[in-house]
Amino acid sequence: MLGRSSKYPAELRREAVELVRMSDRPRLEIARSLGIRDSTLANWVVGDREHLHLEVLRRPLESAVYTSLRFANHLEDYGLVASFGSTGDAYDNAAMEAFWATLKRELAWIHGRQHWSSRAALRGALFDYIEAFYNRARHQAGLGHRTPHEVYAAALVA
C-alpha cells in the first residue's frame, strides 16, 4: 500500500505509520491531527506491515515457549503484541472463534451458501460485508444500538 500512488505524499505516509507505532495516542486522534481519515491511516499501517521481512514463528516442541517471559520480550523487541490469554486458559481464542462464526453466518445470510471462485471474489464479498453492511447497517448493542459508522461520524464531530 505504501508503494501505490496516492493523493498523499509518501513522506506523510511514512511519518504517519511511524507515529502510530511509536505513540500511545489512539489512531483516530493521530489521523485527525494529520487531517486524514482513520481508515486511510489503518490501511497505511497494515500495508506497511506487509513489507516486513520477519522470520515466521514455528510451532515449538513445547507450548510453554509461547508463554515465557523471554518470548514476550522478543515480541516486544519487534513491536508485536501477543494475543491475549494465559497459560492454561481455554478461552484465549474464544473472541476470534466468535468473530469467525459471526462472519461466516452473516456472509451466508447475505450471499447464501456460495463458493467464491477466487480470493479476489471473496475479498470483494468481505469488503461488501464490512463496509456496506457491518459498518453502515448493522446496529450493535455495545455501541448503544448504533452502527460503527454512526459512532465514527459522532467522534469526528466531537
C-alpha positions in Angstrom: 0.0 0.0 0.0 2.8 2.4 0.7 4.2 1.9 -2.8 0.9 2.8 -4.6 0.4 6.3 -5.9 -1.8 8.4 -3.7 -3.0 11.9 -3.2 -0.8 11.9 0.0 2.9 12.4 -0.2 5.0 9.3 0.6 6.8 11.1 3.4 3.5 11.8 5.1 2.5 8.1 4.9 5.9 7.0 6.3 5.7 9.5 9.2 2.1 8.6 10.0 2.9 4.9 10.2 5.9 5.6 12.4 3.8 7.9 14.6 1.2 5.1 15.1 3.9 2.6 16.0 5.7 4.9 18.4 2.8 6.7 20.1 0.4 5.7 22.8 -2.2 8.1 21.3 -5.3 6.5 19.7 -5.1 6.0 15.9 -8.2 8.2 15.4 -6.6 11.1 17.2 -3.4 10.7 15.2 -5.4 10.6 11.9 -7.4 13.7 12.9 -4.2 15.6 13.8 -2.8 14.8 10.4 -6.0 15.7 8.6 -6.6 12.2 7.1 -9.3 9.5 7.6 -8.7 6.9 10.3 -9.4 4.1 7.7 -6.7 5.6 5.4 -4.2 5.6 8.2 -5.2 2.0 9.1 -4.6 0.9 5.5 -1.2 2.5 5.5 -0.2 0.7 8.8 -1.5 -2.7 7.5 0.2 -2.1 4.1 3.5 -1.2 5.8 3.4 -4.5 7.8 3.1 -6.5 4.6 6.7 -5.3 3.7 8.2 -6.5 7.0 10.5 -9.5 6.5 10.3 -11.2 9.8 11.0 -14.8 10.4 7.9 -16.9 10.6 7.2 -18.3 14.0 7.2 -22.1 14.0 5.4 -24.3 16.5 7.9 -25.3 19.3 8.3 -28.7 20.7 6.7 -27.4 23.9 3.9 -24.8 24.0 5.4 -23.2 27.2 7.8 -21.3 24.9 4.8 -19.1 23.8 4.0 -18.1 27.4 7.6 -17.4 28.6 8.8 -14.0 29.6 11.7 -14.3 27.1 9.2 -14.9 24.2 7.1 -11.9 25.4 10.2 -9.7 25.5 11.2 -10.9 22.0 7.7 -9.9 20.6 8.1 -6.5 22.3 11.5 -6.0 20.6 9.8 -6.3 17.2 6.9 -4.1 18.1 4.4 -7.0 18.2 1.7 -7.7 20.7 1.0 -11.2 22.0 -2.5 -12.5 21.7 -4.5 -12.2 24.9 -4.7 -15.3 27.0 -2.5 -17.0 29.5 -1.1 -20.4 30.4 -3.8 -23.0 30.7 -6.6 -20.6 29.6 -9.0 -22.5 27.4 -10.8 -19.3 26.4 -7.8 -17.4 25.0 -9.1 -17.8 21.4 -12.8 -17.6 22.1 -13.2 -14.0 20.8 -11.6 -14.8 17.5 -13.7 -18.0 17.2 -16.8 -16.0 17.9 -15.8 -13.4 15.3 -15.2 -16.0 12.6 -18.5 -17.8 13.4 -20.4 -14.5 13.1 -18.7 -13.5 9.9 -19.4 -16.9 8.3 -23.0 -16.9 9.4 -23.7 -13.3 8.2 -21.9 -13.9 4.9 -24.1 -17.0 4.4 -27.2 -14.9 5.3 -26.3 -12.2 2.8 -24.9 -14.3 -0.1 -26.4 -17.7 0.6 -24.2 -20.8 0.6 -21.8 -19.7 -2.0 -18.3 -20.8 -3.0 -16.2 -18.0 -4.4 -14.2 -18.7 -7.5 -11.1 -16.8 -6.4 -9.6 -15.0 -3.4 -10.3 -11.7 -5.1 -14.0 -12.5 -5.3 -14.1 -13.5 -1.6 -12.1 -10.3 -0.8 -14.8 -8.3 -2.6 -17.6 -10.1 -0.6 -15.8 -9.4 2.7 -15.3 -5.8 1.8 -19.0 -5.5 0.9 -19.9 -7.1 4.2 -17.7 -4.9 6.3 -18.2 -1.6 4.6 -21.8 -1.8 3.3 -23.4 -4.0 5.9 -21.4 -4.2 9.2 -20.2 -0.6 9.4 -23.3 1.1 7.9 -26.3 -1.0 8.5 -25.8 -3.4 11.4 -26.8 -1.9 14.7 -24.8 -3.1 17.7 -25.8 -3.2 21.3 -22.3 -2.5 22.5 -22.4 0.8 20.6 -25.7 1.9 22.1 -27.7 0.4 19.2 -25.9 2.5 16.7 -23.8 1.4 13.7 -20.0 1.7 13.7 -20.3 4.4 11.0 -22.6 6.5 13.2 -20.2 6.2 16.2 -17.2 7.1 13.9 -19.1 10.1 12.5 -20.1 11.3 16.0 -16.4 11.0 17.1 -15.3 13.2 14.2 -17.8 15.9 15.1 -16.8 15.9 18.8 
